């Protein structure tokens, strides 16, 4: 939506630029897996931040949705984090009523996902293209991303 809005702005103001996002329909795990330069990726990935709470503590929390997606993506490709998360143990997070909201939300989504709910959830996040093929691609990446997290949470023993 954001890229499409920016493209519309460029077109309306006659700025001759075309925005292309080659990763538009890739999960974080797929991007890591398909990276052509794995050596450089492994060197720089430790310097990246995914956390939605990072500015508060100067460290990735490990329990917010972006951190959970990151953890799942890293697990998919076998990357080990050198920097420990503020909340390293997710089993402990799951028991902590003050800090488990994002983890519970993902577990709930994993348990409730179906073709009907995915489209509904996608529409809740903002305007969606009327192009059926694009909608199907968005649905596919959503499901693939959720499956990456599901695989990770299973490996961590948090879900069956």
Secondary structure as GFF3:
##gff-version 3
##sequence-region A 1 160
A	DSSP	alpha_helix	2	12	.	.	.	ID=ss1
A	DSSP	alpha_helix	28	34	.	.	.	ID=ss2
A	DSSP	alpha_helix	38	44	.	.	.	ID=ss3
A	DSSP	three_ten_helix	45	47	.	.	.	ID=ss4
A	DSSP	alpha_helix	54	57	.	.	.	ID=ss5
A	DSSP	alpha_helix	65	77	.	.	.	ID=ss6
A	DSSP	alpha_helix	90	95	.	.	.	ID=ss7
A	DSSP	alpha_helix	101	112	.	.	.	ID=ss8
A	DSSP	alpha_helix	115	124	.	.	.	ID=ss9
A	DSSP	alpha_helix	132	155	.	.	.	ID=ss10
###
